[in-house]
Amino acid sequence: MNVQLMTMRELHHRMNNGIHVRLLWSETRGQLTVSVSDSRTGASFAVDVLDDEKAMDVFHHPYAYAAFHGIETSAIPESEPEMRLAA
């Protein structure tokens, strides 16, 4: 099994009612990503911030942006690369 490993830096996070939202930066990809996990349901997903989008808008409204991008918000597909936070 070939697992792609990306090191991500957490730039900002918030937690409310069991939902943890993180703004992550991948230096190797040059990409901002908003990661969402719901501890109540176990659901999680990630939204890459596109060049014409404001990162903080995606951070504050990740479910709306996920819907706009056609991303399933109940779980991340198993083919997604593993992410590790940098120290």
RODO-668944 format. One record per residue: residue number from 1; y, z, x of N, C-alpha, C, O in turn. Coordinates in steps of 0.001 Angstrom, whole numbers, plus 500000, padded with zeros to 6 digits. Atoms other than C-alpha are relative to their C-alpha. Layout:
% residues N
   i   n.yy   n.zz   n.xx  ca.yy  ca.zz  ca.xx   c.yy   c.zz   c.xx   o.yy   o.zz   o.xx
 NUM      Y      Z      X      Y      Z      X      Y      Z      X      Y      Z      X
...
This chain:
% residues 87
   i   n.yy   n.zz   n.xx  ca.yy  ca.zz  ca.xx   c.yy   c.zz   c.xx   o.yy   o.zz   o.xx
   1 498821 500000 500844 500000 500000 500000 501248 500000 500894 501394 500865 501757
   2 498773 500112 499224 503358 498933 501464 501132 500676 499232 501589 500155 498215
   3 498949 499243 500673 505994 501522 500503 501302 499788 500752 501403 500076 501945
   4 498682 500182 499401 509611 500620 501135 500748 501331 499909 500856 501921 498835
   5 499312 498721 499952 511563 503693 502235 501476 499764 500268 501842 499086 501228
   6 498560 500114 499828 515326 503906 501819 500574 501401 500150 500181 502326 499439
   7 499299 498742 499859 517525 506709 503034 501274 499923 499183 502085 499016 499367
   8 498844 499975 500887 520129 507601 500436 500828 501251 500282 500282 502328 500522
   9 499082 498858 499882 523182 509843 500806 500567 500305 498618 501043 499416 497911
  10 499431 499587 501278 524258 511826 497782 501500 500205 500173 501929 501020 500990
  11 498552 499902 499939 528002 511388 497245 500558 500949 498947 501595 501581 499149
  12 499529 499152 501100 528330 513273 493969 498816 500263 499075 497890 499454 499012
  13 501045 499724 500984 526119 514926 491347 500575 500874 498892 501600 501536 499053
  14 499662 499118 501125 526340 516656 488001 498725 500254 499222 497799 499443 499241
  15 501155 499651 500810 523870 518398 485724 500499 500597 498693 501395 501440 498684
  16 499615 499502 501310 524167 519049 482013 498817 499874 499055 498255 498789 498902
  17 501044 499998 501023 521565 520015 479420 498694 499377 500505 498010 498670 499766
  18 501253 500494 499439 518669 519168 481747 500067 498599 500573 499068 498108 501097
  19 499845 501350 499470 520035 515759 482766 500771 500083 501312 501897 500580 501357
  20 499415 499963 498663 520762 515382 486487 500414 498577 500367 499583 497669 500401
  21 499446 501310 499637 523026 512463 487491 500500 500088 501437 501231 501012 501793
  22 499589 500012 498594 523533 511563 491163 500572 498632 500360 500035 497597 499964
  23 499433 501219 499438 525761 508985 492838 499511 499918 501438 499808 500790 502254
  24 500652 500135 498705 523868 507713 495876 500498 498766 500733 500833 497758 500111
  25 499582 501110 499158 524832 505450 498780 498875 499658 500968 498368 500532 501672
  26 500966 500491 499027 522351 503347 500756 500764 499212 501050 501245 498111 500784
  27 499293 500687 498924 523932 502442 504074 499251 498739 500416 499873 497721 500723
  28 500784 501162 499572 521066 500079 504931 500155 498829 499033 500182 497676 499463
  29 499809 501056 501005 521514 498129 501673 501470 499753 499697 501821 498725 499118
  30 498587 500117 500348 525265 498708 501413 500187 500057 498497 500983 499307 497932
  31 500062 499973 501460 524649 499694 497799 500219 501408 499454 499655 502379 499958
  32 499862 498763 500773 525836 502432 495442 499023 499943 498835 498849 498898 498208
  33 500954 499904 501097 523275 503591 492899 500230 501308 499265 500499 502336 499887
  34 499956 498781 500805 523444 506085 490045 498580 500270 499537 497944 499429 498903
  35 501350 499570 500339 520192 507974 489571 500080 501072 498918 500897 501989 498995
  36 500010 499050 501117 519405 509868 486365 498582 500518 499803 497630 499737 499778
  37 501301 499426 500345 516543 512278 485683 500200 501061 498924 501140 501854 498975
  38 499947 499074 501119 515903 514262 482529 498824 500962 500117 497678 500577 499888
  39 501076 499021 499799 513934 517448 483203 499296 500368 498700 498173 500871 498732
  40 500624 499662 501288 513240 517916 479485 498917 499008 499628 497886 499391 499074
  41 500950 501038 500402 511431 514598 479013 499218 499421 501166 498194 498768 500969
  42 500631 500592 498828 510502 513668 482575 500446 498572 500259 500014 497958 501235
  43 499522 501378 499845 512285 510323 482131 500994 499912 501145 501739 500855 501410
  44 499029 500236 498936 514255 508853 485019 500246 498504 500135 499398 497684 499781
  45 499659 501395 499755 516019 505622 485918 501132 499941 501007 501759 500956 501308
  46 498921 500201 499035 518489 504171 488409 500752 498728 499644 500164 497745 499194
  47 499133 501150 500266 521424 501786 487997 500762 499677 501273 501509 500516 501778
  48 499192 500442 498866 522815 499812 490932 501398 499680 499494 501553 499039 498455
  49 498612 500274 500357 526617 499661 490798 500344 498604 500530 500278 498357 501734
  50 499663 501368 499609 527660 496000 490821 501402 499941 500585 502208 500848 500378
  51 498715 500142 499317 530636 494721 492825 501196 500102 499066 502239 500625 499458
  52 498864 499983 500937 532837 494352 489732 500033 501245 499120 500820 501315 498176
  53 500046 498762 500776 531973 497822 488376 500582 501156 500804 500529 501165 502034
  54 499470 498789 499372 533636 501154 489098 498888 501043 500051 498298 501395 499031
  55 501108 499069 499797 531144 503614 490566 500114 501236 499114 499114 501693 498561
  56 499850 498783 500800 532610 506608 488741 499807 499720 498509 499398 500615 497770
  57 500296 500347 501395 532406 504761 485399 498493 500001 499772 498011 500527 498768
  58 501468 500012 500110 528684 504154 486005 499473 501428 500085 498552 501788 499351
  59 500407 498607 499834 528319 507794 487140 500205 500795 498707 499346 501593 498332
  60 499701 499240 501212 529942 509141 483957 499334 499437 498746 499201 500150 497751
  61 500610 500640 501179 528248 506678 481553 498735 499231 500390 498626 498042 500092
  62 501167 500733 499491 524861 505834 483114 499117 499389 498913 498524 498331 499126
  63 500845 500558 501064 523037 505309 479813 500604 498714 499447 499869 497776 499139
  64 499338 501220 500479 525620 502742 478648 499814 498864 501005 499523 497733 500616
  65 500167 501039 498976 525432 500863 481962 498546 499570 500112 498272 498391 500340
  66 501413 500362 499985 521628 501000 481933 499692 499033 498854 498983 498045 499048
  67 500216 500893 501142 521626 499418 478478 500613 498629 500272 499994 497606 499983
  68 499323 501251 499684 524125 496769 479619 499204 499178 501014 499161 497951 500925
  69 500780 500675 498962 521914 495954 482641 498552 499749 499569 497773 499176 500330
  70 501363 500212 500487 518740 495916 480512 498971 500880 500680 497811 500492 500821
  71 500891 499064 499301 517240 498918 482316 499398 500980 499005 500109 501586 498203
  72 500712 499037 500831 514612 501006 480552 500367 501405 500463 500270 501702 501653
  73 499550 498659 499626 515841 504607 480485 498925 501070 499828 499200 502252 500028
  74 501041 498985 500182 512517 506302 479767 499228 500276 501279 498654 501357 501415
  75 500711 499765 498741 510995 505866 483260 500330 498901 501003 500680 497786 500615
  76 499853 500999 498948 511361 504084 486607 498647 499336 500194 497638 500033 500304
  77 501281 500666 499750 508674 501417 487096 499401 500432 501330 500137 500746 502266
  78 500679 499542 498792 506064 502326 489732 500313 499128 501206 500103 499570 502336
  79 499710 500894 498878 507157 499351 491871 501320 500310 500682 501639 499692 501697
  80 498714 499650 499391 510537 500942 492639 499754 500633 501361 498799 501394 501517
  81 500183 499392 498685 510962 501882 496323 500265 501505 499970 501048 502002 499161
  82 499807 498555 499872 510752 505531 497312 501364 500254 500617 501761 499557 501550
  83 498686 499666 499462 514152 507108 497959 499964 501389 500612 499356 502304 500057
  84 499943 498720 499316 514825 509933 500401 501472 500280 500323 502182 499396 500803
  85 498619 499629 499688 518129 511796 500777 500142 500306 501477 499286 500953 502080
  86 499697 499696 498600 519676 511929 504231 500574 501403 500099 501207 501891 499163
  87 499479 498652 499787 520552 515309 505651 501472 499968 500332 502080 501017 500544
